[in-house]
Amino acid sequence: MRVPTRPRQPGIRFNITPLIDIVFLLIVFFLAATHLTQNEKLEAVELPEASQNESEPDEAPRRMIITITLDEKLHLRSNEISLEELEAQLLSLDENKRQEMEIRIRGDRRIPYRIVEPVLISCARAGISNVKFLVLNE
């Protein structure tokens, strides 16, 4: 005669599927954040120093960073562009976007003003008045 056996009760089991999902989401977030922060720093420039600075506003407006390197080339989103292409991109923006847009110019401290001036004129033609220069604080 056979002795009846009860099915064994498994011990406590942990469902780690949500944990794995969260880890993968964090990995994707940090990869994207790292990519976005490195995008604007690909072109090596020596920023000028400023004796006065202004704190960042709480609300971050739509921002476009234009880098001007020592070899007098313009870079937008890590791509080298001409002045005409920059102006065309600024003019192609919707009127409401242009009003909210902030342009930041990362220019090498050794470039002459004659290189920066056409960028400022292009911004003015597009109706963008919120233009700032990235500098180092003393």
C-alpha positions as CSV (number, residue, x, y, z in Angstrom):
1,M,0.0,0.0,0.0
2,R,1.2,3.4,-0.9
3,V,1.5,6.2,1.6
4,P,-0.4,9.3,0.5
5,T,1.9,12.3,0.1
6,R,0.8,15.9,0.0
7,P,2.1,18.1,-2.7
8,R,5.0,20.2,-1.3
9,Q,4.3,23.8,-0.7
10,P,6.9,25.9,-2.4
11,G,8.7,28.4,-0.2
12,I,8.3,32.1,-0.6
13,R,8.9,33.2,-4.2
14,F,9.9,36.7,-5.2
15,N,8.6,38.1,-8.5
16,I,11.6,40.0,-9.8
17,T,10.1,41.0,-13.1
18,P,9.1,44.5,-12.0
19,L,12.6,45.0,-10.6
20,I,14.2,44.0,-13.9
21,D,11.8,46.4,-15.7
22,I,12.9,49.3,-13.4
23,V,16.6,48.5,-13.8
24,F,16.2,48.6,-17.6
25,L,14.3,51.8,-17.5
26,L,17.0,53.4,-15.4
27,I,19.7,52.2,-17.8
28,V,17.9,53.7,-20.7
29,F,17.3,57.0,-18.8
30,F,21.0,57.4,-17.9
31,L,22.1,56.5,-21.4
32,A,19.8,59.2,-22.9
33,A,20.8,61.8,-20.2
34,T,24.5,61.1,-20.8
35,H,24.1,61.5,-24.6
36,L,22.2,64.8,-24.2
37,T,24.7,66.3,-21.9
38,Q,27.7,65.3,-24.1
39,N,26.1,66.6,-27.3
40,E,26.8,70.2,-26.5
41,K,30.3,69.6,-25.4
42,L,31.7,67.7,-28.3
43,E,33.4,70.7,-29.8
44,A,36.3,71.9,-27.6
45,V,36.2,75.6,-27.0
46,E,37.8,77.8,-24.4
47,L,34.9,79.9,-23.0
48,P,35.5,83.5,-21.9
49,E,35.4,84.4,-18.3
50,A,32.8,86.6,-16.8
51,S,33.0,88.8,-13.7
52,Q,29.3,88.8,-13.1
53,N,26.7,86.1,-13.6
54,E,23.0,85.5,-13.5
55,S,21.3,82.6,-12.0
56,E,19.3,80.2,-14.2
57,P,15.6,80.7,-14.2
58,D,13.3,78.0,-12.7
59,E,11.6,77.5,-16.0
60,A,13.9,76.2,-18.8
61,P,12.8,77.6,-22.1
62,R,13.3,75.9,-25.5
63,R,17.0,76.2,-26.0
64,M,19.3,75.9,-29.0
65,I,23.1,75.9,-28.5
66,I,25.3,77.2,-31.3
67,T,29.0,76.5,-30.9
68,I,31.6,78.6,-32.7
69,T,35.0,76.9,-32.7
70,L,38.5,78.5,-33.0
71,D,38.6,77.6,-36.7
72,E,35.5,79.9,-37.1
73,K,33.1,77.1,-37.9
74,L,29.5,76.9,-36.6
75,H,28.1,73.8,-35.0
76,L,24.5,73.0,-34.2
77,R,23.6,69.8,-32.4
78,S,27.1,68.4,-33.1
79,N,26.8,69.1,-36.9
80,E,28.8,71.6,-38.7
81,I,26.6,74.1,-40.5
82,S,27.0,77.3,-42.5
83,L,25.5,80.6,-41.5
84,E,22.9,80.3,-44.3
85,E,21.8,76.9,-43.0
86,L,21.6,78.3,-39.4
87,E,19.4,81.2,-40.6
88,A,17.2,78.9,-42.6
89,Q,16.7,76.7,-39.5
90,L,15.9,79.7,-37.3
91,L,13.4,81.0,-39.9
92,S,11.8,77.6,-40.3
93,L,10.7,77.5,-36.7
94,D,7.1,78.3,-35.9
95,E,6.4,81.9,-34.8
96,N,5.4,80.8,-31.3
97,K,8.5,78.6,-30.9
98,R,10.7,81.5,-32.0
99,Q,9.2,83.8,-29.3
100,E,9.9,81.1,-26.6
101,M,13.3,80.1,-28.0
102,E,16.6,80.8,-26.2
103,I,19.8,80.8,-28.2
104,R,23.0,80.1,-26.4
105,I,26.3,80.9,-28.1
106,R,29.3,78.8,-27.0
107,G,32.2,80.8,-28.6
108,D,35.9,80.3,-28.1
109,R,37.4,83.3,-26.3
110,R,39.9,83.8,-29.0
111,I,37.5,84.2,-32.0
112,P,36.9,87.8,-33.2
113,Y,33.6,89.5,-32.9
114,R,33.2,89.6,-36.7
115,I,32.5,85.8,-36.5
116,V,29.8,86.2,-33.8
117,E,28.1,89.2,-35.3
118,P,26.4,87.3,-38.2
119,V,25.0,84.8,-35.8
120,L,23.4,87.6,-33.8
121,I,22.1,89.2,-36.9
122,S,20.5,85.8,-38.0
123,C,18.8,85.6,-34.6
124,A,17.5,89.1,-34.9
125,R,16.2,88.4,-38.5
126,A,14.3,85.4,-37.2
127,G,12.8,87.5,-34.4
128,I,14.7,85.8,-31.5
129,S,15.8,88.3,-28.9
130,N,16.7,85.9,-26.1
131,V,20.4,85.3,-26.9
132,K,22.9,84.4,-24.2
133,F,26.6,83.7,-24.2
134,L,28.0,80.7,-22.3
135,V,31.0,81.9,-20.1
136,L,33.1,80.6,-17.2
137,N,32.5,82.2,-13.8
138,E,35.5,83.6,-12.0
